[in-house]
Amino acid sequence: MTEVSVVICCYTEDRWADLTASVASVAAQTEVPAELIVVVDHNPALLQRATEAFTGDAVRVIGNDRTAGLSGARNSGYLAAKGEIVAFLDDDAAADPWWLAETLAPYGDPDVAAVGGRAIPVWPGAAAPPWLPPELHWIVGCGYTGQPVEPAEVRNIMGCAMSFRREHLERLGGFAESVGRTAALPLGCEETELCIRLRQRVLGAKVLLLPHATVRHRVSDDRTRRRYVRQRSWAEGLSKAAVSRLVGAQDALSTERSYLRSVLPKAVFRELRGGNPAGALSVFVATAAAGAGYVRGRARTPVTELDAVPAYTVDIADGPSTWDGEADVLVRSGGVVLGAARRSEEISTLAGSLSDQVRDRPPRPPVLPRVSVVLATAGKPSDVRRCVASVLATGYPDLEVLVVDNVPAGPREELLALAAADDRVRCLHEPVPGASRARNLGAREATGTVLAFTDDDTVVDPAWPAELVAELAQPGTSCVTGLVAPLCLDTPAQVWFEAFGGFGKGYRRQVFTEDPRNLLSPGRFGSGNNMAWHRDAFLALGGFDERLGPGRRTHSGEDLDLYLRLVRSGGRIVYTPHALVRHEHRATEADLLRQLRGYGTGLAALYLLHARRRGGLRELAAALPRGLPALFGRRPAEASASPFPRRLVIAQVRGTLSGPLALVRERTR
């Protein structure tokens, strides 16, 4: 039997009576869910009240630890869910007893990826306002004239009563947190964007609307005023503009074009013939406001800078793969990573390199050593749960995961619960801020002969630990780094980061030893969110320099500093593209700019530390003339035509200039 988790998101105590009714309606379903998760969106008082009122065997109450807003809350919900299907119900909607049973029935077809129901409005008066025709009931979040009246495939389902296969939510990274409703803004379309992205990236995926899977959606009095119609329609236009940038205008507006051509004109004529000019006027006002919002949203930022692309993996061992348009596609054959393709016709060229890639890939050792995965976190428990789940799902036979909670008041209950659920997971606590300090604690506590490091915002490939171990088994290798690919490229900031250089280091195996040419570009060695060490070699170097890295004033540089110390001591680093992790890049420009400033600060700090070591200053002086252009990972000729804003480079340069002061302050702290 298919297990289903129901998620209800809430944000205000003003809807407490609605929330209570919504929870009760789930308990009254003819199809009993495996669990009900109530997600409270950044409201401590509501979180405490809901915890006291609802928590029991069948209900869990959690806080949204992601971006504030409905998209972030829904993501927190599905990441905490254990069911194969995750169903979402709004906090002001009460499900009819048959809702869940009707919703689950189509999932017997493996191609069905999402199922939505119909929301029946519960008006504050006896009926809908006469000036609000049923074609506009989408404005109040309910079913409207123009939707199918029989089960049918649709472009998208409505958010107040919808469900998805959890595997697809995990694969796609859930709802785009750059779109969607917040407490202050009546935006929307996050479910539209997800459904479009789902159909674009999952071959043959079906999105179904079942009109008989019904919920009763309460319409508050403020939503029956003409002013709300204007505001909500304007916000819908803004939302559609954001979705267009993420998934393309063709898919984002396909249903709306049909709605404008056929549904709305009929509504206008009907209202006028029926002697209700106010209803016809509402159609004109809503259409004009949505159109104006769309134009405003598209003009807000140059479209050429905002085009997102799908990011996913194809395996040619499973047969031919094609896709329309451009995408960021990682091409592999079984466990062998071949490269990246933007268009499907490029796959044949990559397939020609398969024999070389196989020959260059070392065999796995006959006896697999124990691997300790160290995960330092001061961020979102939902990210940690996702990362740990991916590590455990690798099936590596001798594995432990050490989650080091790097917050002063920890360890947090969510992480302790994670460790209690699986004896391969241990939760440690490092109260002093600093990722380097937390990672060093994990390394000291580890029982494995191999230390593997990743970050909490990654998802590891099933072959990840085995590929790292195979490389470390080669004579003379002390450290292995692997390929870091984007988990998604759904926002401009994520696209820009990849264009700026990202974390990827190419698709060919490389071996690094001491070479002055690498001094000013230590990023070539690999990224700290995908690396493994012989434990003895790591401890012999003293681990990470705790003056560097996230959580300190230097912000970064701890991994690159350790690489430099290893090769200067005669060690060897191997980079392999077959040890793959996917990283969730910063979703907003503000976060990306902070990240790049931090990278600049960390680079300057690690060079100052290197200069203080014996011979370090002389090495830096010799490498500077040739290595300066590579300092930021790009050649000067490329910079003028870069597909990202110059302000990203400026942010990193400013961070570099602040590096010396940051290191001085760190040394005196």
N, C-alpha and C positions, 0 to 999 in steps of 0.2 A: 504494500500500500504506500502511495506517495505521501511523504510528510510535508506539511505546510506550516510555515511560520507566518503569523500575522503581525504587521508592524503598524502602530498608530503613532503619529508624530503630533506633538502639541507644543505650544509656546506661551500661552497666557492663561491665567487663572479665571479670566472673564468667561472662558468657555468650559468651566468646570462641570456644569450640569451636562453639557454636550459630551464631554469626554467620558463621564461616568456612563452615559447611555451607550456610547460607542463601545466601551469595554464590555458592558453587559450584553450587547448584541452579539459580540464574538462568542461569549460564553454560551449563548443560546443557539449556536449553529447546529444543524443536523450533522454536519461533518466536523468533528472535533479537531481543532488544530493541534499540532504538536506543542506549540507555545504561542503566547501573545507577548510582544515586546512593545512597551510604551517608551518612546524616545522624547525626552524633554529638551527643548532647544534653548540652551543657555538662559535658564530661569531657575536659580537655586531654590527660591521659595516654592515654586511649582514642583520641582524635583523632589523636595522633601515631602510635600503634601501627597504627591502621587505614590511615592515609595511607601508611606504609611498606610495609604488607602488600598493599594492594589497588589502589592507584592505578595505572592503566594506560590503554590506549586506550579500553577499554569500561567502566571504572569511575571514578567521581569520588567523592572523600570530602570532605565539607564539614561545618562545624560549624553547630549550630542557633543562629542569631543572634536568635531570637525568644524568647517566653516559655518558660521551662524546662518540660518535660513533652512528652508524646507529641503533643498537638495542635500545639504550636509547632514541634516537629521535623518533623512531616508538612507543615506549611505551608512551612517552609524548603525541604523537598524539592520540592514542586510548583512553588514559585516559581523554583527553579533548573532545572526540567525543560524540555526542548524538545519532547518528544513530544506528539502530539495527545491521547493517552490516558496517564494516569498511574496505574500500578498500585502498590499498597502491599503489602509482605510483611513480616511480623514477623521480628525478629532471631532468634527461637527456632523458626522455621518453615522447613522445607525444601520447596520446591515440586516436585511431580511433573513430569516432563518435558513433559507436555501441558497444564500449568496455563495458561500464557500463551496458547497457541493457542485453547484453549477459552474463555478470558476474552475474547479479542478478537473472536471470531466474531459475537456479537450486535450489535456496533457498526456493522454494515452498515445497521441500522435507525437513521435519524437521531434518532428519539425516545428511543433507549436512552441514558440519561445515566450510569448506573452499573451495574457488574456485580460480583457477589461470588461467591466459591467456597465450598467446604466444607473445614473443618479437621478432619482425622482425628487423634485423640489418640495420642501415643506415650507410654505410661505408664512410670514408672520400674520397675514390676514387670511381670509377665506380662500383667496385665489391670487394669481399673479396680477400685478398692476396692469390695467388695460393698455397702457402705453408701452408695455414690454412684450413684444410678440414672441412666440415660442422659438423662432429662429435665433433669438438672442439669449436664450437661457444659458448658453455657454458662459456668459458674463458672470453668472452667479454660480458657476461650477457644476452645472447640471446638464442632463441630456437635453438635446435641442432638435428641432425639426431640421432634417438634412442628414442626420445619422441613420445608419441602417436600422430597420425594424425587425430584421431576422439575423441570426448569426452570420457573420461575414468577416473576411479579411479586411483590415483597414490599415491606413498609414500609421496611426497612433491611437492609443487609448487614453481615457481621461484619468487624471491622477487620484480622484477621491476613492476609486474602487478598482484597483488594477493589481496584476500579479506578473511575476517573471520567474523563469528558471534561475536559480541562484548561480549556477555555473556561468550563465551569460552575464549576470551582473558583475561577477568577479573578473571575467575575461575582459569586459569593457571598462572596468573601473567605476561602475555605477553611474549615478547621475552627475552631470557636469555642474560643478558647484559655482561656476561663473554665471549661470543662469538660474532662474527660479525665484520663488516668492520669499520675501523676508518679512519680519514683523512690521517694517516701515513701508514697504513697497508692494503693491498688488501685482507683481510680475508673475510670470508663469512660464509654461512651455518646456520645463525641464523633462517631463515625461515624453513630450513630442520629440525633443532632441534625442533622447535615449532610444526611443522606438525607431527613429530613422537610422541612427547609428547602428542599431542592432540589425536592421535589414540590410544595411550596406556591408556589414562585416561578417555576418554569419550566413553562409550560403544556404538558401532555401528556407530561412527562418520565416515563420508565420506569426503575425500579430492579429489576434481575433477580438472582435467585439461581440459579446453575448448580451443582447438587450434584456434577457430574462434573469440575469444575475444582478439583482437590484439592491440598491441601498437607498435610504431616505436621507437626503442632504438638507439640513436646516439652513434656510436663507435668513440671515439676520436683517433687522429692519433697515440698517444703514445701506444695505445692498439693493434696496428697492427704491432708491432715490436716483433721479436723473444725473446728479453729479457723479455718483459712483459709476454709472454707465460710461460717462465720458472718461473718467480716470482709468477705469479698467480696460477700456478699448485702447486708449493711448498706451498703457503699459503693455497690452498685448502686441501692439506694433513694435514697441521697443524690444520685447522678448523675441518676436519673429525675426527681427534684424540680427539679434545675437545668435539665434539658431542658424540663420542663413550663413553667417560667417563660419560656423562650426561644421555644418554638414552640406553647405551649398544651397543656393537659392532655389534651384530646381526642385529638390526634394522638400525643402522647408516650406515651400508655398504651393505645392501641387494640389493639396486638398482645398486650400483657400481660394485658388483660382476657380475651381469648379463651384465652390460655395457662392462666390461673387457672381458667376455667370448665370447660374440656374436657380439657386435657392432664394437668395435675397430679392431678386426682381419679382418673383412670385409672391413673396411676403409683402412687398410694397403694394402691388396691385390688389392683393386680397384685403389689406388694411384699408386702402382707399375705397374699394367697392363696398366694404362693410361700414363705411362712415366713421372710420377711426384714423383720422390724419395724424394723431399723436403717435400711433404705432408706426406709421410709415416714416414719420420724422425721426423716430428713434433709430430706425435702420440706417437712415442717411447719416445721423450724428455718429453712431457707432462705427460705421464704415469710414467716415472721414477722419475720426480720431485715430482709428487703428492705422489708416494709411499715413497720416501725419507722423505718428509715432514710429512707423517703419522707416520713413524717409529720414527722420531725425536720428534714429539708431544707426542707419547705414552711413550717414554723413559724419557721425561722431569721430570715427577714426578711419584713415584711408583703408579701403577694402583690400588693396594689394598687400597690406601688412597684416591682415587678419585672417587670411585663408588657412584654415586648419586642414589637416589631411588625416585619413585613417592610419593607424599603426597596428600591425598584427603580423602573424607568422604564417607561412605556408610551408608545407612539407612535400617535396616533389616525390618522395617515396610513396605517398598516398595517391598519386595520380596527378594529371595535369591540373594546373590552377590558373584561373584568369580573373581579372577584375576590371571594372570600368574606371577610366580616369587615372589620376595620380594617387599614390598611397605610399606610406613608409612601410615596406614589407620586408621582413627578415626571411630569407630563403634558406631552408635547410633540407638535408636528406637524412632522415633518422636523427642520429645524434650529431651529425656533421653540419656545422654552420658554413654556408657557402658565401653569403654576402647579403647585400641589400638591393632591392629593386624598387624603382618608382613606378614602372609600368610592367604589365604582365609579359610583354614580348621580350623583356630583358632576362627572363628566367633561363632561357636556353643558353645564353652566354655563361651564366653562373654555373649551370649544370655541367658545362665542359671542364670546370675546375675540380670536380668531385674527386677524381683519382688522386690529384695532388694533395688535396686536403686530407684525404684518408691516409695517405702515405706519411704525411707530416704529423699525424696525431698519434701520440704514444699509446701503447696498450695499457689496460688497467692491470694493476698488480694482482697476483694470485691471492694474496692475503690483504684484505682491506683494513687499514688502521682505524682506530677510533677517532672520530672527528667531533670537535667541540665548536659549535657555532656561537659566536659572541655577538650579541645584539644590544648595543647601548641606546637608550631612549630617554628623552625628556619630553616627548611629544604625545601624539594621540594614541591611546590604547587600541583604537580600532585599526590603526595602521600596524601596530605590533601584532595584533591577532591575525591579520591578513598575511604578514610576512612569516610568522611562526607556522601558520597552517601550511604555507607553501614549502617551508623547509621540511616539516614532518611528512608532507606528501611525497617527498623525493623517494622514500622507501629505502634510504641508505641503511644498511644493517646495523651499524654501530655508531650511534649518533646521540649527542646531547646538545641542547640549546640553552644557553645562559643569557637570560634577559636581565640586563643591568639597568635598573630604574634610577635615572640620574636627576632626581628632584629632591629638594631638601626634606620634604615631609613624608617621603615614600617609605616602604614600597606601597604603590597604590593597590587597592583591593582588586581592580580589574586584572592586574598582572599576576597577583597572587592566585586568583581564580584560574588564570591561564595555566599556571604551573601545577595547580592541584588537579587539573583535568587530564594531565599526561605526565607520566613519571620520567619522560625524556626531557622535560622542561624544568629548569630551575630559575627562580627569581632572586636576584641579588639587589642590594641597595647601596648606591654611592651618593651620599648626601652633598658632597662638594661638587659644584657644577663643573663640567668639563668632559667632553666625550672621550678624550685621551685617558683621563683618570678612570672613567667607567670601563673602558675597554681593557685597560691594564688590570683592573680588578678581575674582570672576567677571565683574562688569560691566566692569572695566578690561581684562580679557583678551578680552572678547566682540568679535566681528567684525560682528555684526548692527547695523542701525540701530534695531531694536526689541529691548528687553530684557523678557523674560517671566520671572516668578518663580513658583515653586510649591514645595511641601514634599515631602519624601521619603515621607510617608505619604498621598499623594494618588494618584488615578488620573484623568487628564484625558480629557475628551470628545474624540471625533475632530474636531469642529469648533472646538476651543478656540483654537488660534493664529489661525485665519482670522477668527474673531469679534472677537478682540482687535485684530487689524490693521485690520479694517473701522472700528472705533470710533476708533482712533488716526489714521486718515486724515481724520477730520473736523476742520475748521479750529479751532484754538485748544485742542485736547485734548492734554494732556501725559501723562495717566495714565488707564488703564482698569482697573477691577476687575470681577470676575465672580462668578457664583453659586457658592457652595460648599455642596453637598448631602452628606448622610451616605452613606458607602459601605455601611454596615450599621448596624442598630439592634438588635444581638443581646444586649446586656447592659444591666443597669439604668443603669450609668454613661453609656452612650451615649444612652439614652433621656432621661436627666436633662439631659445637656448640650444636646440639641436643645430640650427644654422651657425650659431656662434662657436660651435665645437662639441657641445654636449659632453658626455662621458665616454663615448665610444672611441676605441683606439684601433679600429680597423678589423679586417676579417682574415688576417694572416698571422700565424704563430710567429712570435718574435722572442729573441733571447737577448737580455741586456746584462752587460758586465760594466766595469769601470771604463768610462769614455768621457773625456772632457766635453764632447759635443752635446752630451745629454744634460750638462749641468744646469743650463738655463731653461731647459724644457723637461723637468722631471715628470711632468704629467704624461709623457710618453710611456712611462713604465706601467701605468694603469691607474685605476681609481680605488680609493679606500673603501668604497661600498661593495667591492667584489674582489676579495683577495684572501689568500690562505698562506700560512707559514708553518714550517716545522716549529713546534713549540720551543724547542731548545734554542734554535737560532733567534727566535723572537725575544726570548728572555735574555739571551746573551747580549743583545743590543740594548737592553734596558727598557724595551717596549717603547711606547709612544712618548714623545717629549710632552709633558703635561702643561707646558707653557703655550702649546699650540693647539688649535682645533676648536670646534664648536663648543660654546659654553665659556670660552675664555675671550679676552679682549682681542686676541689675534684671529679668532673666528675660523681658521682653516690651516692647512699646511702640514698637519701632523703625519698624514700618510706619505706625502712626498718627502718630508724630512727623513722618515724611516727608510724609504727606498734609497735615498742618497747615502745614508749611513751604511746600509748593507753593501752597496756596490763599492764604496770606498774601502770597505774592510775585506774586499775580495769575493764577496758573495755574488750570486747569480739570480736574476729575476726572469721568469718566463711569462709571457703574455699569450693566452690562448683564447680564441673567439668561441670555443665550444663550451666553455664554462660561462653560462649566460645568466644574467639577472635583468629584470626589467624595473626601471626606476620611474616613479611618479614625479615628474618635474614640477617646479613651482608653477602654480596656475595663474598667478597675477603678475603684472609688470612690477608692482611695488616689491613683491617678494623676490622676484628675479633680480632686481637692481640691488637689493640688500645682499642677496647671495653673491653676486659678482663683486660687490665692494668687499665682502668678507674674503673672497678668494684673493683679491689683490692685497689685502692686509696680510693674509697668511703667507703669501709668496714673499713679500718683503721681509717679514719676520724670519722665515726659515733661511733666507739668504744671509741675513745678519748673523744668525746663529752659525751658519756654515762658515762665514768669514772669520769667526772667532776660533775655529778649529785649526789645528796645525796645517799650514799650507792652503787653507781654504780661501784666504783673501787673494793669494796669487792665482789660484785656479779661476776664481770669479773674474779677475782682471783679464786673464787670457781668453776666457770664453765670451766676454761681453761684446766685442765687435761683431762676431758672427751669430751670437745667440740672442741678441736683444730682439730682433724681429719675431723670434719664436716664443718670446716670453709669454705672449698672450695667445699662442696657439695658431696664429694666422700670418701669412706673408703680406707685406705691405701692398702688393699688387691686388690682393684679394679684398682688402679692406674697403676700397672705394666702391666696389660692386656688391658689398655684403647685403644679403637679404634680411638684415635686421637693423634696428635703429642705432645710430652712432652713440646714443646715450648709454648703451650697454658697455661699450669700450670705455667711455668716459667714467662710468661708475667703477670699473675695475682699476683704472688709472688712479682715481681718487682714493680708492682703498689702498693701493700700493703706497701712495704718499703718506698715508696715515700709519703704515706698518711700523716704522721705527718707534714712534711714540707709544703705540699699542704694546710693543714688546717691552719697552722700558717700564710701562705701568704694570705689565704682567709680572716682570721680574721683581718689582718692589711690592707686589701685593702679598 
